[in-house]
Amino acid sequence: MQRRKVRSLARGFPAVSAIGPRQSGKTTLVRSVFPDLPDVLLEDPDTRAFAEEDPRSFLTQYEKSGAVFDEVQRVPEIFSYLQGVLDRHQRPGQFILTGSRNFLMMERVSRSLAGRVGIIKLLPLSMRELARAGIEAGRYEDLLYAGLFPRPYASAIHPADFYSSYIQTYLERDLRLLKQVQNLSTFQAFMKMCAHRSGQVVNYSSLANDCGITHNTAKEWLSLLETSSLIVLIRPHHKNFNKRLVKMPKLYFTDPGLAAHLAGIQHADDLCYHPLKGGLFESLIITEFLKFRFNRGKESNLFFWRDKLGHEIDCVIEYGGLDLVPVEIKSGRTASSDFFKEIAYWNGLSGNTPDRSFVVYGGDQSQRRIGGQLVGYRDLEPIFSYLE
């Protein structure tokens, strides 16, 4: 589906940009779709020096052939010149751009290439992609611990070693250039505090106090993690059904393995009784929904609903612009009638029906219940139809 969407964008836009967190497979994707285009890595010192010193001549050599520019945000000067080349030729799929530093990449793209570039967002592998690759994930605790970045599955690297290196690379290479992050050790502590809040409503004051930073800094740093595609903030839905609503977003890491590592979890077995288990499982399911949308070139249509009395629906899918589909997410492996308690309450307020109500749980058996549809975490197909 990703390949199909990238090809579709390349038929309509003179440039295509694949964005997402480091190691999410952007370069592998575009190389597989455009094997005949020259592959230009702008992290190579000599290549980068040429592009920085003489961007016009650098681009001239690729005007006829087109090219894949990997880590293009490393040469910000190139974007203004690239705009001129695209306008001059107006040839679909001329340049393919990838970049890891989304906060820098998107700033340049939106400023210089607006209307000229099609964008696809990539997150780490989905459970369906793992299954298609013949990778047996085992228990969901194993998935939560190992995460879904491709590298640990493609090599013998241990998840703990992968994530330790990943975090240091992010801190040392991506954040060092930013003025709003002056103390990298404090920012790393901030990331760890965020990991412990996976699946929770964000309390900016509490988060700031725990890290010794200001309320505004906590907001800025969360925005930075969101733009880096390391976290996603799910906003509350605006429909209140005559009840006062919580207004703060919920925080999820786009990869549960990264959150587990930041939270100090050292083995998959530790998750069996860990207090973070529910939040990480919820993150896994929410990001599966997001991957389904992003891989089709669509934005998120996910919200949550929570009133001041504490009633909550973990995920509300906005379907068709008007309809709302509730999804509760439970890490328990044994189904219980209590799983549908909040959905029954929400359906009573909204007028929704059980046939359009879902509970995703940690078991394998999918069933139709009186209160709604019970869906095993490996079998999300009934819900995907509302994400099209």
HELIX and SHEET records of a PDB file:
HELIX    1   1 GLN A    2  GLY A   12  1                                  11    
HELIX    2   2 LYS A   26  VAL A   33  1                                   8    
HELIX    3   3 PRO A   45  GLU A   53  1                                   9    
HELIX    4   4 PRO A   55  THR A   60  1                                   6    
HELIX    5   5 VAL A   72  ARG A   74  5                                   3    
HELIX    6   6 ILE A   78  HIS A   89  1                                  12    
HELIX    7   7 ASN A  102  SER A  112  1                                  11    
HELIX    8   8 MET A  127  ARG A  132  1                                   6    
HELIX    9   9 TYR A  140  ALA A  146  1                                   7    
HELIX   10  10 PRO A  150  ALA A  154  1                                   5    
HELIX   11  11 PRO A  159  THR A  169  1                                  11    
HELIX   12  12 TYR A  170  ASP A  174  3                                   5    
HELIX   13  13 LEU A  184  ALA A  195  1                                  12    
HELIX   14  14 TYR A  204  CYS A  211  1                                   8    
HELIX   15  15 HIS A  215  THR A  227  1                                  13    
HELIX   16  16 PRO A  256  LEU A  262  1                                   7    
HELIX   17  17 ALA A  268  CYS A  272  5                                   5    
HELIX   18  18 LYS A  277  PHE A  294  1                                  18    
HELIX   19  19 SER A  337  PHE A  340  5                                   4    
HELIX   20  20 LYS A  341  SER A  350  1                                  10    
HELIX   21  21 PRO A  354  ARG A  356  5                                   3    
HELIX   22  22 GLU A  381  PHE A  384  1                                   4    
SHEET    1   A 5 ASP A  39  LEU A  41  0                                        
SHEET    2   A 5 ALA A  67  ASP A  70  1                                        
SHEET    3   A 5 PHE A  95  GLY A  99  1                                        
SHEET    4   A 5 ALA A  15  ILE A  19  1                                        
SHEET    5   A 5 VAL A 117  LYS A 121  1                                        
SHEET    1   B 3 GLN A 200  VAL A 201  0                                        
SHEET    2   B 3 LYS A 250  PHE A 253 -1                                        
SHEET    3   B 3 ILE A 231  ILE A 234 -1                                        
SHEET    1   C 6 LEU A 302  ARG A 306  0                                        
SHEET    2   C 6 GLU A 312  TYR A 319 -1                                        
SHEET    3   C 6 ASP A 323  LYS A 330 -1                                        
SHEET    4   C 6 PHE A 358  TYR A 361  1                                        
SHEET    5   C 6 GLN A 373  GLY A 376  1                                        
SHEET    6   C 6 GLN A 367  ARG A 368 -1                                        
END                                                                             
